[in-house]
């Protein structure tokens, strides 16, 4: 549970078996919680998961607990996301120390970790994204609740939310992956095993629960107190500890378990009491997150039409995914484009703001023809978009994005094997292009010259280098490279790195 006393060195103690701590000193890291004291069982529900927040280097910056409550959605505490969080992973096995080895380093030059592939054996899921409650305040612990959107469904069903208010005197179960002892008032030991225990509710906290030696100023705000549920952590009852933050308070009603609270705060030495965010206080946020687990809007969009070097036209399409999860739609009647004979359209639709994926792929056509794309995601209507020679042309302001679509079209049609990033080729290219426009504006000519060269390169491995590896400066990744355009690409790289180039 969260405690302002936990501090950075407490987390280092918790993570000693995971990764070396040192030199980070991030204040957010000192807001993590602990495990179950006086646990009655070293087991728990499948739906109670461990959250492993990793930094840019893949090392843990936070260990918390959470509950799987909707398809591909976990609820946890907002303070489980330090500002140094680069990736979030969710663990649902029964041997954390051994299964940690399933998280592998990403490709050379790529930061972070990767879990086992989707569809294969795994004890891990990776977060596609996460959402912290918009009213969260780390100083007062107001609205200390967040949701995590997973890249896959775990091999068990979600645990439902309890949608009514819980009063005092109700016996419940607490479960988490935190510490089972507190060697000092602000340090825990023994995390990484799921444990459960029994407790009883005491109603909402009062101002008498404020302790200067472990300050929680939100106690003085009646609205914040009303959204908390206090449980008795004194012996013989069980109590949460460091690493149990975000874990559930479970109510059993007529044989069905429900999530009634989300762990937030514990007393010194993990004794005396726990505070939980009441589920019924955050139902609008949690219901919206349920929808964003794959039920929200996913639709195709049209960007513009641009001429390509082969003399035909290219209709550029994108998509809008309002979900917190990526959605996969294989080629077929639900993802169809008759003129996209090279299958350049995506099959995985990533998360992002509505404009992020506006330029995803292009479909070639000639005057008098129509370029169409039909997308029919589950839980959404089927939409067909049509483009003709009369459709709006790409503008100068769209030059970077449209140029990247044409370049990726050429690379993906090269005959070289598709790589994992193929579905996002245009987005990666545009991200670099827009960054260059801002930081090194003098290199635009070199970029356009190189892109135009690749755009005009015909398919066929005789014209492309498929396994050229990283480029000279590690800027563009392992993409197909047009052999005739190497000098132009090098001129662009030189301009980016040294501020000089000859324009090809």
C-alpha positions in Angstrom: 0.0 0.0 0.0 1.0 3.6 -0.5 2.9 5.4 2.2 4.8 8.6 2.0 7.3 6.9 4.2 8.2 4.2 1.8 10.8 6.1 -0.1 13.1 5.1 -3.0 15.3 2.8 -0.9 12.2 0.8 0.1 11.6 0.0 -3.6 15.2 -0.9 -4.1 14.8 -3.5 -1.3 11.7 -4.9 -2.9 13.4 -5.1 -6.3 16.7 -6.4 -5.2 16.1 -9.7 -6.9 14.8 -8.1 -10.1 17.2 -5.3 -11.0 19.9 -3.2 -9.5 18.7 0.2 -8.1 20.9 3.2 -8.2 21.1 6.8 -9.2 17.5 7.3 -10.2 16.2 9.0 -7.1 12.7 9.6 -8.6 10.2 10.8 -6.0 7.4 8.9 -7.7 9.2 5.6 -7.0 8.7 6.2 -3.3 4.9 5.8 -3.6 4.6 2.1 -3.9 2.8 -0.3 -1.7 3.4 -3.6 0.0 2.1 -7.1 0.5 -0.3 -9.1 2.8 0.6 -9.2 6.5 -0.8 -12.3 8.3 -1.9 -13.9 5.1 -4.2 -16.8 5.4 -3.2 -18.3 2.1 -0.2 -18.1 -0.3 -2.6 -18.3 -3.2 -5.4 -16.1 -4.6 -7.6 -15.4 -7.6 -6.3 -15.7 -11.1 -7.7 -12.3 -11.8 -5.4 -10.7 -9.2 -2.3 -9.9 -11.2 1.2 -8.4 -10.6 2.0 -5.1 -12.4 5.7 -4.7 -13.5 6.4 -1.1 -14.5 9.6 -1.0 -16.4 11.8 2.0 -17.2 13.5 2.8 -20.6 16.2 0.2 -19.8 13.7 -2.6 -18.9 14.5 -2.5 -15.2 11.5 -2.3 -12.8 10.6 1.1 -11.4 7.4 -0.1 -9.6 5.8 -3.4 -8.5 2.1 -3.3 -7.7 -1.0 -5.4 -7.8 -4.2 -5.2 -9.9 -7.4 -6.9 -10.8 -8.6 -8.1 -14.2 -12.2 -6.9 -14.4 -13.0 -6.6 -18.1 -11.8 -8.2 -21.4 -8.2 -6.9 -21.8 -8.6 -4.4 -18.9 -7.0 -4.3 -15.4 -7.8 -1.9 -12.6 -5.1 -0.7 -10.3 -3.9 2.4 -8.4 -2.8 5.5 -10.2 0.3 5.9 -8.0 1.6 2.7 -9.5 2.8 4.6 -12.6 6.0 6.6 -11.7 7.0 9.3 -14.2 9.8 7.0 -15.3 7.4 4.2 -16.5 8.2 3.4 -20.1 6.4 0.0 -20.3 3.9 -1.8 -18.2 3.6 -5.6 -18.0 1.0 -7.7 -16.2 2.0 -11.1 -14.7 -0.5 -13.9 -14.0 1.6 -17.0 -13.4 2.5 -18.7 -10.1 6.3 -18.5 -10.1 7.2 -14.8 -10.7 10.9 -15.2 -10.0 11.2 -17.9 -12.7 8.8 -16.5 -15.2 10.5 -13.1 -15.2 12.9 -14.7 -17.7 10.0 -14.7 -20.2 10.5 -10.9 -20.7 13.3 -10.7 -23.2 15.3 -7.6 -24.4 13.9 -6.0 -27.4 15.8 -6.0 -30.7 19.3 -4.4 -30.7 19.1 -0.7 -30.5 15.4 -0.8 -29.4 14.7 0.1 -25.8 12.6 -2.0 -23.4 11.4 -5.6 -23.1 9.1 -7.9 -25.1 6.9 -10.7 -23.7 6.2 -14.0 -25.5 4.3 -13.6 -28.7 0.5 -13.4 -28.6 -1.1 -16.7 -29.1 1.8 -18.7 -27.6 2.4 -19.9 -24.0 3.0 -16.9 -21.8 2.5 -15.8 -18.2 2.7 -12.1 -19.2 0.7 -9.5 -21.1 2.0 -6.1 -22.1 0.0 -2.9 -21.8 -1.0 -1.4 -25.1 -1.8 1.7 -23.0 -3.0 2.8 -19.6 -5.3 5.5 -18.3 -5.0 7.4 -15.0 -8.2 8.9 -13.6 -8.4 12.5 -14.7 -9.0 13.7 -11.2 -6.0 11.9 -9.7 -3.9 14.1 -7.3 -0.7 12.5 -6.0 -0.5 14.9 -3.1 -3.8 14.1 -1.6 -4.3 10.6 -3.2 -7.6 11.8 -4.6 -9.0 9.5 -7.3 -6.0 7.1 -6.9 -7.2 4.7 -9.6 -6.1 3.7 -13.1 -6.8 1.1 -15.8 -4.3 -0.9 -17.9 -5.3 -2.1 -21.4 -3.6 -5.4 -22.4 -2.3 -6.6 -25.7 -4.0 -10.0 -25.2 -6.7 -11.7 -23.1 -5.3 -13.7 -20.2 -6.4 -17.4 -19.9 -9.3 -16.7 -17.4 -12.5 -14.7 -17.2 -12.6 -11.2 -15.6 -13.8 -10.6 -12.1 -16.9 -8.4 -11.9 -17.1 -5.0 -10.1 -19.3 -4.5 -7.1 -21.5 -1.6 -8.0 -23.1 -0.8 -4.6 -21.7 1.1 -1.5 -20.1 -1.1 1.1 -20.7 -0.2 4.8 -18.9 -1.1 7.9 -18.8 -4.6 9.5 -18.5 -6.6 6.2 -15.9 -9.3 6.1 -13.8 -9.4 2.9 -10.7 -10.8 1.3 -7.6 -8.8 0.4 -5.2 -10.2 -2.2 -1.9 -8.9 -3.6 1.6 -9.6 -4.7 3.4 -7.4 -2.2 5.5 -8.0 0.9 4.5 -10.3 3.8 6.7 -8.6 6.4 8.0 -5.1 7.3 11.5 -5.2 8.7 11.2 -1.4 9.4 8.1 0.9 9.5 8.8 1.9 5.9 10.3 -1.2 4.2 8.9 -4.5 3.1 10.3 -8.0 2.3 9.0 -11.1 0.6 7.2 -9.6 -2.4 6.4 -11.6 -5.6 4.1 -14.2 -4.2 0.3 -13.8 -4.4 -1.2 -14.0 -1.0 -4.7 -13.6 0.5 -6.1 -12.7 3.9 -9.3 -11.8 5.7 -10.3 -8.4 6.9 -13.4 -6.4 8.0 -14.6 -3.0 6.8 -14.7 0.0 9.2 -16.6 2.4 6.9 -15.0 5.6 5.6 -11.9 7.0 7.4 -12.2 10.1 9.6 -9.8 13.0 10.4 -8.7 10.9 13.4 -6.9 8.6 10.9 -4.4 11.4 10.0 -0.9 10.6 11.4 1.8 13.3 11.1 4.5 10.7 11.0 2.9 9.2 7.8 0.9 12.2 6.4 -2.0 11.6 4.1 -3.6 15.1 3.8 -6.5 13.9 1.8 -8.0 12.7 5.1 -9.0 16.3 5.7 -11.1 16.5 2.6 -14.6 15.1 3.2 -15.1 14.3 -0.5 -11.9 12.3 -0.6 -12.7 10.5 2.6 -16.1 9.5 1.3 -14.5 7.8 -1.7 -12.3 5.6 0.6 -13.2 2.5 2.5 -11.2 1.7 5.6 -10.4 -1.9 6.7 -9.2 -3.3 10.0 -5.6 -4.4 9.7 -5.0 -5.1 13.4 -4.4 -8.7 14.5 -5.9 -11.2 13.9 -7.0 -9.5 10.7 -4.8 -9.4 7.6 -3.4 -6.1 6.3 -1.9 -5.0 3.0 1.8 -4.1 2.6 4.3 -2.7 0.1 3.5 -4.0 -3.4 -0.2 -4.6 -2.7 -1.2 -1.2 -4.0 -3.8 -1.5 -6.7 -4.9 -4.9 -5.4 -8.6 -5.7 -4.7 -10.8 -5.8 -1.8 -13.0 -8.8 -2.7 -16.6 -9.2 -1.5 -18.3 -12.6 -1.9 -22.0 -12.4 -2.3 -24.1 -15.5 -3.0 -21.0 -17.4 -4.0 -19.8 -14.8 -6.5 -16.6 -12.7 -5.9 -16.7 -9.0 -6.7 -14.1 -6.3 -6.7 -15.3 -3.8 -4.1 -12.1 -1.7 -3.6 -8.7 -0.8 -5.0 -5.8 -0.8 -2.5 -4.4 2.7 -1.8 -2.8 3.2 1.6 -1.5 1.3 4.6 -0.3 2.1 8.1 3.3 2.2 9.3 5.0 -1.3 9.4 2.0 -2.4 7.3 -0.2 -2.6 10.4 -3.4 -1.2 11.8 -5.5 -0.4 8.7 -5.8 -0.2 4.9 -7.6 2.4 2.7 -9.2 1.3 -0.5 -10.7 3.4 -3.3 -14.4 2.5 -3.4 -15.4 0.9 -6.7 -18.9 2.5 -6.6 -17.2 6.0 -6.5 -15.5 5.5 -9.9 -18.0 3.5 -12.0 -18.2 6.1 -14.8 -14.4 5.9 -15.3 -14.3 2.1 -15.0 -17.3 1.6 -17.4 -15.6 3.8 -20.0 -12.4 1.8 -19.6 -14.5 -1.4 -20.0 -15.7 0.0 -23.4 -12.2 1.0 -24.4 -11.1 -2.6 -23.9 -12.2 -3.3 -27.5 -15.8 -2.1 -27.6 -15.1 1.5 -28.6 -15.0 3.2 -32.0 -12.7 1.8 -34.7 -13.3 3.1 -38.2 -11.4 3.8 -41.5 -10.6 7.3 -42.5 -9.7 9.0 -45.8 -6.8 11.5 -46.0 -6.2 12.6 -49.6 -5.1 11.5 -53.1 -1.6 12.1 -54.4 0.1 11.3 -57.7 2.9 8.7 -57.6 6.0 8.4 -59.7 4.5 5.6 -61.8 2.0 8.0 -63.3 -1.1 6.7 -61.4 -2.7 8.1 -58.3 -2.6 6.9 -54.7 -5.5 7.2 -52.3 -4.3 7.4 -48.8 -6.4 5.9 -46.0 -6.0 5.8 -42.2 -8.0 4.8 -39.2 -9.4 6.1 -35.9 -9.1 3.7 -32.9 -10.7 5.1 -29.7 -9.9 2.0 -27.8 -7.1 1.6 -25.2 -6.1 -1.6 -26.9 -4.8 -2.5 -30.3 -7.3 -4.4 -32.4 -6.4 -7.1 -35.0 -8.6 -7.6 -38.1 -7.1 -10.1 -40.7 -7.5 -9.7 -44.4 -10.8 -10.9 -45.7 -14.4 -9.6 -45.9 -13.9 -7.5 -42.7 -10.7 -5.9 -44.0 -11.0 -5.7 -47.8 -9.6 -3.5 -50.6 -9.7 -5.0 -54.1 -7.0 -2.7 -55.5 -4.6 -3.2 -52.5 -3.2 -6.3 -54.3 0.1 -6.1 -52.2 -1.8 -6.1 -48.9 -0.3 -2.8 -47.7 -3.3 -2.0 -45.4 -2.9 -2.8 -41.7 -4.2 -5.8 -39.9 -3.4 -4.5 -36.5 -4.9 -1.1 -35.5 -2.9 0.5 -32.8 -4.1 2.9 -30.1 -3.6 6.6 -30.3 -5.3 10.0 -30.7 -7.7 10.2 -33.6 -5.2 11.9 -35.9 -2.2 9.7 -35.1 -3.0 7.0 -37.8 -4.6 9.3 -40.4 -1.9 8.2 -43.0 -1.6 4.5 -42.7 -1.4 3.1 -46.3 -2.0 3.9 -49.9 -4.0 2.2 -52.7 -3.0 2.8 -56.3 -5.6 3.5 -59.0 -5.9 5.4 -62.3 -8.4 8.1 -63.5 -11.8 6.5 -64.0 -11.2 3.9 -61.3 -12.2 3.8 -57.7 -10.0 2.9 -54.7 -12.1 1.4 -51.9 -11.5 0.1 -48.4 -14.0 -1.8 -46.3 -13.4 -2.2 -42.6 -15.9 -4.1 -40.4 -14.5 -4.4 -36.8 -16.4 -6.4 -34.2 -18.7 -4.2 -32.2 -18.6 -1.5 -34.9 -20.6 -1.0 -38.2 -19.1 -1.9 -41.5 -17.7 1.1 -43.3 -16.6 1.4 -46.9 -14.6 4.4 -48.1 -14.2 5.3 -51.8 -11.7 7.6 -53.5 -11.5 8.7 -57.1 -9.5 11.2 -59.1 -12.0 13.9 -58.0 -11.2 13.3 -54.3 -9.2 16.0 -52.5 -5.5 16.2 -53.3 -2.8 16.0 -50.6 -1.7 19.5 -49.6 1.8 20.9 -48.9 1.0 20.6 -45.2 0.5 16.9 -45.7 3.7 16.4 -47.7 5.7 14.5 -45.0 2.8 12.1 -44.3 1.9 11.5 -47.9 5.5 11.1 -48.9 6.0 8.5 -46.2 2.9 6.5 -47.4 4.4 6.4 -50.9 7.8 5.4 -49.6 6.4 2.6 -47.4 4.3 1.5 -50.4 7.5 1.0 -52.4 9.3 -0.7 -49.5 6.5 -3.1 -48.7 6.0 -4.0 -52.4 9.7 -4.5 -52.8 9.5 -8.3 -52.5 11.4 -8.3 -49.3 9.9 -10.2 -46.3 7.5 -8.1 -44.2 8.8 -7.1 -40.7 6.8 -6.7 -37.5 6.7 -3.0 -37.9 5.2 -3.1 -41.5 1.7 -2.1 -40.3 3.1 1.0 -38.8 5.8 1.8 -41.5 4.2 5.1 -42.5 3.7 6.3 -39.0 7.3 5.6 -38.0 8.5 7.4 -41.1 6.3 10.4 -40.5 7.3 10.7 -36.9 10.9 11.1 -38.0 10.0 13.4 -40.9 8.0 15.8 -38.6 10.8 15.8 -36.0 13.3 16.7 -38.8 11.0 19.5 -40.0 11.2 21.0 -36.5 14.8 20.2 -35.4 16.7 20.1 -38.6 14.6 22.0 -41.2 17.5 22.4 -43.6 17.3 18.7 -44.4 13.9 18.6 -46.0 15.3 18.7 -49.5 17.5 15.7 -48.8 14.6 13.8 -47.4 12.3 14.5 -50.3 15.1 13.6 -52.8 15.7 10.2 -51.1 12.0 9.5 -50.8 11.2 10.3 -54.4 14.0 8.0 -55.5 12.6 5.1 -53.4 9.1 5.9 -54.5 10.1 5.5 -58.2 12.0 2.2 -57.6 10.3 -0.8 -59.1 9.5 -3.9 -57.0 11.8 -6.9 -57.2 14.7 -8.0 -54.9 17.1 -7.1 -57.7 16.3 -3.5 -57.0 16.2 -3.7 -53.2 18.5 -4.7 -50.3 16.3 -6.7 -48.0 18.6 -7.5 -45.1 20.7 -4.4 -44.9 20.3 -4.2 -41.2 20.4 -0.8 -39.5 21.3 2.2 -41.6 24.7 3.9 -41.1 23.4 6.0 -38.1 20.7 3.8 -36.7 18.0 6.3 -37.7 15.6 4.3 -40.0 15.7 0.8 -38.7 15.9 -2.5 -40.6 13.9 -1.6 -43.7 14.2 -2.6 -47.3 16.6 -0.2 -49.0 16.5 0.8 -52.7 19.9 0.0 -54.1 19.9 3.0 -56.6 19.1 5.4 -53.8 21.9 4.6 -51.3 23.8 7.8 -52.0 20.6 9.9 -51.6 19.8 8.2 -48.3 23.4 8.8 -47.1 23.1 12.5 -48.0 20.0 12.7 -45.8 21.6 10.9 -42.9 24.7 13.2 -43.2 22.4 16.2 -43.1 20.6 14.9 -40.0 23.8 14.1 -38.1 26.2 16.7 -39.3 24.0 19.4 -40.8 25.3 18.9 -44.3 24.3 17.1 -47.4 24.5 17.5 -51.2 20.8 16.9 -51.9 21.6 13.7 -53.8 
